[in-house]
Amino acid sequence: MVAVIALTSWFSGTMEPSIEGNIKYYNPGVMEQVAVNRGYIDNASLYRGWLEERGLSGAISLMRYGDIGRTAWLVVPEFAPVKVLVIDCVEKKHYLRRVVKQGDIAEVDWTLAQLFNMKQPIRGRIRFVSKPQRRAR
C-alpha cells in the first residue's frame, strides 16, 4: 500500500515549502531540448535569453510531475541561492527508486552544474516560491 501511495504522489506537486536531498545534473543541451519539447521556447538557442527575461538563473527537473511550472529557489551550501523554473520531472517508473532509495530531489541544467562546480551529485535544498498547479493526468 505504501508504494501505491508514493506512486500516486508523483502526479501531485510537493506540498512542503522546501525539500532537501541530492542534486544531479543534465548533460549540455538536454534541458534546452526539454524546454523546446515542453513548448516553453521554439528553439534551443533561445534558452538562456528566455530564462534571463524571466529573472531566472536556470531550469531544473524535480521528481514529481505536479511540480512542473513552479518557480523555486535552489539553495546549495557555499553559493548564493538562485531562482529557477521547474520544467521537467523524473519518469514515473523511476520515481520510487530516485526518491526513496537514492534521496534525489532535483537535476539542474548544465549552466547551473558549472556554476556549482558539479562533478558528482551534491546536497541542496529547493525552496518553493509558487504553489503546485493542478495538472491533467
N, C-alpha and C positions, 0 to 999 in steps of 0.2 A: 504494500500500500504506500509506503514512503516513496518508492520510485515513481509511482503514478503521480503523486502529489508534486514531486520535484519536476517531473517532465511537464506537467501542466503549467508550472510556474514559468517555463520558457516563453510561453505566449504573453505573459503579463510583464509589465515593467517592474523594475526594482522599487519596492515601497520604502526601503530605508533611505534616509537622507544622504548616506555615504556608504561605500563599501571599500574594503581593503583586501589586498592579495597580490598575486603575481601578475606582472605585466610583461607581455611578449610583444613582438613587432612583426609587421608585414614587410616583405621584401620591397625593394624600389619599384614603383609603378603600380603596385597591386591596389592600394587604397584609391589611387586616382581612377583606376578602371572600375572599382566598386562604385565610386561617385557617378561615373557615366552610366553604369548598368542600372543604378537605382534612380536615375533621372535627375540628379542634382545639377549636373553640368552636361553639355553636349559633347565636349572634347576633353580628354585628359590634360591637354596643355593649359586648360583654363583653371585647373585645380588650385594652385597657390593663390591666384588673384581672387577666386571665388571665396576662399577662406578669409583672406585679408579684408575683403569688402565687408565681411560679417564680424570682424574683430576676433577671429578665431586663429589659434596657433596651429591647429591640426584637426584631423578626424581620427576617430577610434572605432573599434569594434568591441562590443560588450558581449556578455554571454547570453543575454535574453533578447528575443525578437521584439518584445514590448518596449525596449529601451531605445529603439531606432527613432531618430528625430529629436532626442533630448540633448540639451546642452549641459555641460558639466565642467568643473574644474578638475584637472588632473594634477595631483599633488605627489611629487617624488622628492624624498629627502635630499637636501642639499641643493635643490633647484627651486626657482620661483614657480608658483602654480601657473598653469597655462589653461586657457579656455579652449574647449574642444566641442565638437559635434559628434554624436554617435550616428554613424551611417551604415553600420554592418553589425552582424551578430554571428555567433558560433552556430553551426548546423545543429538542428535539434538532436540528431543522433549522437552528437559528441558532447552534449550539454552536461550530463551527469559526470562523465569522465573528467572533463575540463574543470568543472566547478568543485565537485566533491573530492575527487582523487588528487587532482593537481593543484587546486587552490587558485586557479586563474580567475582574473576579473576582467582583463582587457587586452587588446592588441592595439598598438599605435601605428600610425603611418611612418614611413621611412624618415621623413624630416624630423619628427619627434624622437625617433630612435637615435638619430645622430645628435640631437640636442642633449639627450640624456646619456650620451656615450654608451649606448647599449651594445653589448657583445653577447649577452645572455639575458634571461629574464631578470627583472628587478622587482622589488616590492614598491607598492604605491597605493594611493587612495583616489577614489573618484568621489567628488562632492557634487551632487546634482543641483543644477540651477533650475531646471524646469521639471514639471510633473510628468509622469508617464501618460502617453496618449492611448486612447482605445484604438487598437489596430484590428483590421479584418484578419480573420484566420484564413 
